Structure formats: structure tokens, C-alpha cells
Amino acid sequence: MATEKNQGEPVHHSSVTTAVVSSVGALQFPIVGIGASAGGLEAFEEFFRNTPADIGMAFVLVPHLAPNHASLLTEILQRSTTMSVSEAQDQMLVRPNTVYIIPPNRDMAILNGRLQLSVPDEPHAQRLPIDHFLRSLAEDQGENAIGIILSGTGSDGTLGLRAIVGAGGVTLVQEPTSAKYDGMPSSAIQAGYASHVLPVEKMAEVIIASARKHGFYQEVPQPPAIVSGMARILMHIRSVTGQDFSLYKKSTIGRRIERRMSQHNIEDSEVYLRYLKENPAETHTLFKELLINVTSYFRDAEAFALLEKEILPQLFQDKPDGYVFRVWVAGCATGEEAYSIAILLRELMDERHQEFKVQIYSTDLDDDAIAIARAGVYPSNIVQDVTAERLRRFFVKEDAGFRIKKEVREMVVFAVHNVIKEPPFTRLDLLTCRNLMIYLEPELQNRLIPVFHYALKPKGVLFLSPSESIGNHTELFSPINRKWKFYQATHSSSSSRTMMTNPLTWTKGGAGKVPEEIMKKNKEPNLGELTRRLLIQYFAPASVITDLKGDTIYVHGETGKYLRPAPGQASLNVIEMAREGLEIELRAAIHTAISQNLPTLNREVQVKTNGDFTTVSLSVRPLPGIDGDQNLLLVSFEDVVIPYSKPKRKSTAKPDEPGRIEMLERELAYSKENLQAIIEEQQASNEELKSTNEELQSTNEELQSVNEELETSKEEMQSVNEELITVNAELQAKIEQLAGMQNDMKNLLDNTNIGTVFLDEHMVIRRFTREAINLYRLVPSDVGRPLADIKTNIEGEDLLAKAQSVLETLVPFEMEVHTHSGEWYLMRIQPYRTLDNVIEGVVLTFTDITKRIEAEAAVQLARELAESIVDTIRDPLLVLDGGLQVVSANRAFYKYFQVTVADTVGRKIYDLGNSQWNIPALRELLEIILPRDLAVEGYEVEHNFPNIGHHKIMVNARRIVGRSRQPSLILLSTNEASTE
């Protein structure tokens, strides 16, 4: 029962969508870690399409990316959400409503709300980036961590979710049937680390509900009804399982009960209690949930380095070979920590050339976790915790992962044990209890420390987690390392007083007795134990305990009369050590016990001892192993006492009896010789079989080595395949985007009705639009041909020379051209620039301006016609614009007033000549009368004109109002006034 660091409780905010996990300034919000591999792009897009942009959470995405390929994931996901999507950078502060994506070829962790990037140390195929980040998220956020696993192959992410579950966080896994690749979701589900299994589109609702209801708000005193309901639930668990959680921390127990309630959509604890009573399976599921089985190999690497380099060498000092080195791992969960210590002990013994009898007792309350530990098979993810050298030396690679080797497995004994209620293992050199006591109330912690002191030898070492301590029991232990919580047991007078005044937790009725009564009880002899020892000593037969091969494990009593060392290579096999006359019957009895699981009891055999045969009663009984995973045999020997009988009167032997006896003796001798020959032949066969077996083992090791290499290659190929799938998905999304853009561009070019020809730097056609065929005789197969090979419909222009000039000078060119059929086009030639501002050719555009040219010609014709009409009028005529500037005048005007065109057109009427028209009467006409009246006729003006002298003229004026946005014109005609 272990987990990661214990974090503080969050702070409640009143916002509906904002919950508490990470703190940035005054704002606190959840951080959600999401892992995916093959098929993850579609899952990411679906997730963010169904996630509100103002959810108030930060999302950190850890997909499997190709290390040497730039990721397009940021650009692709930005189209699925309005939240900011960015690639993570080292020391980047995580902010709410933002999505962060791991860069290629980087490992990512989080510390104090900041992303930490690093270059991976592991080989490419062995990287587990999702596990790496989720475990750091669990350490950084504790019970507030949220982890999600989406589509992907392999098992990356399973250990990360395990850490989050152990820290009390929330874990979500995509429903395997909805995942494109179900390897990662199935691995997490089968391991039991998925709080919720559901489709991607429903995950946002769950994490919002979890943020509102569980773990993200400041813990407030619970109402008495809730406390009472929790107490009744714990009582129900105790009545069903026999385990009492009443002294576990209520906050931890409460959160785990609430998680189970939320999975069944139950709000009331009383309703959930009824559900537990009606569904016994749910009671056992809740019991397993409360046990918090989370651990890993060599967790807290610095602590294990200190254990390897300083603590264990100190414990090994002055210990003789064959010393029994005893270790207890309390709360071992699935056994990783016990095996870690066994590996360190094995390495240290090999390094120091010492051989101890190591006994590691590894216990936990969870029988399922103990079963996993006994099997010793762990997923491939352990490669990030165990070095390659240790994997090679202490593990065997299998399809399911890695199996611990026999030499390490035999060092550890696993058992279901309640450290609170049951007696401890004693005479220990090392006791580890890491991340168990943080879940217990202070009262229970205070009771366990004296138990641990009692279990340790003087100067034995207690190893706790960084979150635990010995409390006020400083008289029992002296600190070795305060940071990593190594303590040495001290046995002094003060520690003895402490032990006497603190009754041990497993003693019945001890809590209510005074120390004197306890001391008195301790002085009373244990008659039952004394009787048992005497009976075993005087009445139990000489016996040996063997394994199924007959190899001796333990010897009781004097067995020399029945067993002796076999000649040749030393062996402890009980069959080979059997004395003459015992071997055949012993072999048969062992075979019966192994094959049929039946005992052989009190079989009398003749055994040759000291040159004479004696009758011995042989018994062989099958026994269960110590830790239940192998069978043992109990072989017992007992002399048979022949009852004394009075000698009978000698009888006269029949004549044929001596011959009969002699014949039987010969037959017996012959049978013995045959039997001895058979035995020797059998032993020779056994030797041959042993030799063959050794060869087969050597071959098997070679095949295993080849298989490991193939497995490594397979893992590398699988990793590359996952990355290729991710890259392919990104490129497919990019292709779809480009296809859409290409369709848009085609429709744009087709509907602008502008002929366009794209040329490269060698004037070779790259692309053209359909309107371009009106100027060049182009067909689709002309793409890739030089434009010079294509005949043009444009008259008299060398366009290629102008295009080459634009390519060289980068100065755009524009002119009007016309075709043989009389159509006019506005031709523009401009450089072809890429997005990187690189010139890769020119673009020719042709805009049809035929109608504009025709309109201009028509206007010119109309102007010339109007001017011809005006010139035929005999009276002087001026045409003025709105600003009273002369637009035109007829010949009569020039002749009458003796002025030229240059002095007239374009000048203001008042400035003509030497301002001869600057006449007040004319000003009044043009500026006052005419704007009011559209036409004025017979307006008399008398003036002394410089060239023609004094004249009196009649002025006729008409204002011609133009259409909208066209200027008004003024027609001004004059004639000589009649004189009377």
C-alpha cells in the first residue's frame, strides 16, 4: 500500500468552470495530461470539439511524435478549438484555457506549474513519454491530477495513470471500441487504473463534474450526516472483509468512497450503503480501492542510491558468510519495492564476494496485489525505472513484459498480512514502510513506530518515505538521513521504558493493562511452547523437507543412519544420499507423492547401516510450500523395534530345505546384481540426460538471446510505426487542408475571368487558367513546355523578352495589347514570389478590356461629332465646366474675339486675355443668376474689349446638369446687340 507524495488540499473558488489544481498568481485551475499514440489525432480533435473554450483548465498533450520530423499538430488542433494551442517550451508557465503540445524528441515533466523539457536519455524505442509526464503530474499535483489516455498501441501511460490513481487523482480512458487503436486504452483498463471509461466526446463533461465535485475545492467540515454515513460504510467493510479503516485519514477515505459513488451516479451515502449491502462485489471493489496499491521499481532514485552506497554496506559490515540477513517490506503492493531491495542485496553480495542467506518478507493487505507480486511479471513500462543492465541480469523478457528471475524471486517471501493487527516479523536488519503511514491517522501512526522498533535488531535500519516520520519517538530511533528518512534503531534504557509503556498493537487486551501487569506476564514461562519443543525433541522422527526434485531444504533430527553423502560430486538430493536398501522404496514413495499427491506411510524397508540391515519405517508426505507457490515433501525415518520372542525348539529340517534355501539365495543375489546393473544403467542414462539437458539449456539461452534481440527490433519497429501513423495523420490533415485551399484557388481563378499564365525562371509553363487559351493556343498537356513553343494570338509584341526583363529587374510591367480577332487586353507581368519571398518565375495576367476600349472610342466619336456641330454655329460659343474653366470654344468665338486655342481652353473665363472677361455683369450672371435659373437669355453685357474695342453683346447661358457623379457644364453664347 504505497503511493506518491501527499499534496495539500485545494482552495475553493465560486466560479462554475474554474476549479483548483495549479496556482498561477491568484488564479488556480486544473491541469489535464492527455496521452495518445497511433490514431490520437482524430481523438484529440474530437475531444477539443466537445470541450468549452472557457473551461478554465490547462491541457498538456503528450503524443508519440517522430523525433526528426517537425510536428503539424499545433496548427491542426488550432482549427478544432478557439483555445490557444502552442508547442511547449522549457520553463513555460502553464495557464488556463490553453493547450500545450510536447515538441518532437523531448521528454516533458511539470514542476510547480512550469513545464520542464529535456533531451531523452533512453534509446528511441524505449521511450515512454506519456508515463514520464503523467508521473510528474501526479507528483506535482497529487490528488488534484487529471490523466487521460486516448487511442494508441502499446502500454505507455498505464504506469502514469497508476501514479495518478495512487495520488488520489482522476483518470479517464477512451472506450476501446471507439478508439482507432485500442492497445493503450485496453492496457490501462486491464491494469485497473481507469476511474472512467467512456467515449472521447463525453470526457469534458466528466472532468468538469469532477472539478466541481471532487478534490478541487477547499475541504470544509463535513456535515454530521455525511460523517455518520461514512462510518457506517466503513463498519460494513469491516464486517465483510475483517479489515478496519476507521483510523485511516478521513479525507483520503472520503474521496475514494465519493469516486465509487460518482461512478454509480449515487449522491447519498446512505443510498450507497444500501447498494453495498445488495451488491457484495461492490464492497470488495471498494475495499480494493481503499488499499491504494501503487509503487514502482527504485522509486525515489536518490533514496535508493543512498541505500545502495551507504546504508546496506554499513549493515553488511562485520557479518560472516552465511549470515541470515532479514528484511521486511511492509505495504509492498505489487512487489516492485521488495524486488528492488533484493536486486540491491544481490549486487552488493556479488560486489563484496559475500554470501548471506537473505530473507525478505514482503507483506500487504491486498491478496490480489500479493498474487501479482508472487507471479513476478511486470509490464514493459518498467524500462524507465530499471536500468538496461539490471533488466538483462535480473529479468527475462516475455510477451507480457518482464519476469523477475528465479535467483531474485527466491529471496522474497510474499504474504497477506495486516501490519496493524498481526504480529510483526522480528530480528530484522532492515524494515521498509514507505507511503503507508501517510494514510493513517496520527493515533495509528504513533502505535506503529514502537512496533517497527520491536521488530528491528539493535542498529537495524527503518526506511520511510519522504512524507513520513517517526513522530515523537525520538528515543527509539536515531536519524541517519533526515531527507530520505533513514533511521537506526536504538536499544537503550529509555527505549525499553517506551516499549514497556506502549503495549504492542497485536496483543489482546494489552491496551487496558498497566505496565507492571505486562512485565509480570512477560516473566511467566510459556508452558505450551516448552511442551511443544520437548515433544518434538524426544518423539518426532528424524525427517527432512525436500522440494519436488528431492533436494534437501531442511533437516530435523539425526538422519545419519538413513542418509549419507553420496560419492562423487557433492549433492543434497535425498535419493542419491539414501543408504543401501532405502533408495528404491524412497524413489517410489517420492514419485507417488509428486504424481498422485498421495502420502506413503510407515513402509518398512531393510536399510544397511554399519554393515548390518535394520528395519526402518519410511513415510513421505506432500506439503504446501511456505508462500504457497510450490509443493514440498516431508520425508520421515523411524527405526522399527522388533518385539522379543522366546526361542522355539529346534525342529528337524526337511531334506530338501537346504537346497531350497541355497536356490533362493542365489536367485536373490542374481536379482540384486540385476537390480544394481539396472540402477547403474539408469544413473548412466540420467547423466546422459543431464548432459543433453545442459546442451538444451545452452541452446535455449542462445534462442532466448536471439528472441530478446527480435523483441527489441519489434519494439523499435512498433515505435517507428506509431510515429509514422502520427505523422501520416498530420500530413493527411494537411493534405485535406491544401485540397480545400486548391479548390478555393481554382474557383477564384476561374471566376475572375482573368487569363493567367504561371512561368518558372526558365519561361516554362507551370500552370494556366482557362481564359489564357484566348491569348495562347494552350492545352493541358502544355504544362512543362516553354512558352516560346506556343503560338500566340497577340499582335506584334515580344512578351517573352518583357517577361525576362521583369524576372531580372523585379519591376512589374503593364501594357494594353490586342489579338488578331480585335479583342483588347490589359497585360501585367509580375514576379512570382513564394511564401519565403523567393523569386521562382513570373506571372502573366490578361484582363479583357475590349468593352472599355469600345466605350472610349464611342466617347471620342461623340466628342468629335459634338465639336463639329459646335463649329458650324455662327455665334461665338463657350463651354465651361462647374469651375468656370473653358472646356472648349468654337471657331466663331476665336475669330470674333481674336484669341487662340492655347490662350482659351483650360483657363478660367475671368482670366482669358488680359482678364477682359472679368466683367461684373458677367460675374453676376454666372455666379448668382445662373445657379438659380437653369437658363438665361438676352443678358446684356457692355464692355471695352482690348482687341475688338467697345462692344455691346447679348449673352445667352444654359446650365447643363450632368448625371450622378458627373460635373455640370455651362453653354455660353454671345451675339452682337442691335443698336437703335
HELIX and SHEET records of a PDB file:
HELIX    1   1 GLY A   40  ARG A   49  1                                  10    
HELIX    2   2 LEU A   73  GLN A   78  1                                   6    
HELIX    3   3 HIS A  124  GLN A  126  5                                   3    
HELIX    4   4 PRO A  129  GLN A  141  1                                  13    
HELIX    5   5 GLY A  142  ASN A  144  5                                   3    
HELIX    6   6 THR A  158  GLY A  166  1                                   9    
HELIX    7   7 PRO A  176  SER A  178  5                                   3    
HELIX    8   8 GLY A  183  ALA A  191  1                                   9    
HELIX    9   9 VAL A  200  LYS A  202  5                                   3    
HELIX   10  10 MET A  203  LYS A  213  1                                  11    
HELIX   11  11 PRO A  224  THR A  241  1                                  18    
HELIX   12  12 LYS A  250  GLN A  263  1                                  14    
HELIX   13  13 SER A  269  GLU A  278  1                                  10    
HELIX   14  14 PRO A  280  LEU A  291  1                                  12    
HELIX   15  15 ALA A  301  LEU A  306  1                                   6    
HELIX   16  16 LEU A  307  ILE A  311  3                                   5    
HELIX   17  17 LEU A  312  PHE A  316  1                                   5    
HELIX   18  18 GLU A  336  ARG A  352  1                                  17    
HELIX   19  19 ASP A  367  ALA A  375  1                                   9    
HELIX   20  20 SER A  380  GLN A  384  5                                   5    
HELIX   21  21 ALA A  388  PHE A  394  1                                   7    
HELIX   22  22 LYS A  406  ARG A  409  1                                   4    
HELIX   23  23 MET A  437  TYR A  439  5                                   3    
HELIX   24  24 PRO A  442  ALA A  455  1                                  14    
HELIX   25  25 SER A  493  THR A  501  1                                   9    
HELIX   26  26 GLY A  510  GLY A  512  5                                   3    
HELIX   27  27 PRO A  515  LYS A  523  1                                   9    
HELIX   28  28 LEU A  527  PHE A  539  1                                  13    
HELIX   29  29 GLU A  583  GLN A  596  1                                  14    
HELIX   30  30 GLU A  657  ASN A  751  1                                  95    
HELIX   31  31 ARG A  770  ASN A  774  5                                   5    
HELIX   32  32 PRO A  780  ASP A  782  5                                   3    
HELIX   33  33 LEU A  787  ASP A  789  5                                   3    
HELIX   34  34 LEU A  799  THR A  809  1                                  11    
HELIX   35  35 THR A  850  ASP A  871  1                                  22    
HELIX   36  36 ARG A  891  PHE A  897  1                                   7    
HELIX   37  37 ILE A  909  ASP A  911  5                                   3    
HELIX   38  38 PRO A  920  GLU A  924  1                                   5    
HELIX   39  39 LEU A  925  ILE A  929  3                                   5    
HELIX   40  40 LEU A  930  ARG A  932  1                                   3    
SHEET    1   A 2 SER A  22  VAL A  24  0                                        
SHEET    2   A 2 LEU A  27  PHE A  29 -1                                        
SHEET    1   B 7 SER A  84  GLU A  87  0                                        
SHEET    2   B 7 THR A  98  ILE A 101  1                                        
SHEET    3   B 7 ALA A  58  PRO A  63  1                                        
SHEET    4   B 7 ILE A  31  ALA A  36  1                                        
SHEET    5   B 7 ILE A 146  ILE A 149  1                                        
SHEET    6   B 7 VAL A 170  GLN A 174  1                                        
SHEET    7   B 7 HIS A 196  LEU A 198  1                                        
SHEET    1   C 3 MET A  92  LEU A  93  0                                        
SHEET    2   C 3 ARG A 114  SER A 118 -1                                        
SHEET    3   C 3 ASP A 107  LEU A 111 -1                                        
SHEET    1   D 7 VAL A 412  VAL A 416  0                                        
SHEET    2   D 7 LYS A 357  ASP A 364  1                                        
SHEET    3   D 7 VAL A 324  ALA A 330  1                                        
SHEET    4   D 7 LEU A 428  CYS A 433  1                                        
SHEET    5   D 7 LEU A 456  LEU A 464  1                                        
SHEET    6   D 7 PHE A 486  ALA A 489 -1                                        
SHEET    7   D 7 PHE A 477  ASN A 481 -1                                        
SHEET    1   E 3 VAL A 377  TYR A 378  0                                        
SHEET    2   E 3 GLY A 401  ILE A 404 -1                                        
SHEET    3   E 3 PHE A 395  GLU A 398 -1                                        
SHEET    1   F 5 THR A 552  HIS A 556  0                                        
SHEET    2   F 5 ALA A 542  THR A 546 -1                                        
SHEET    3   F 5 ASN A 631  ASP A 639 -1                                        
SHEET    4   F 5 ASP A 612  PRO A 624 -1                                        
SHEET    5   F 5 THR A 600  THR A 609 -1                                        
SHEET    1   G 5 ILE A 765  PHE A 768  0                                        
SHEET    2   G 5 ILE A 754  LEU A 759 -1                                        
SHEET    3   G 5 ILE A 839  ASP A 848 -1                                        
SHEET    4   G 5 TRP A 824  ARG A 833 -1                                        
SHEET    5   G 5 PHE A 813  HIS A 818 -1                                        
SHEET    1   H 5 VAL A 886  ALA A 889  0                                        
SHEET    2   H 5 LEU A 877  LEU A 880 -1                                        
SHEET    3   H 5 LEU A 969  GLU A 976 -1                                        
SHEET    4   H 5 GLY A 949  ILE A 960 -1                                        
SHEET    5   H 5 ALA A 935  PHE A 945 -1                                        
END                                                                             
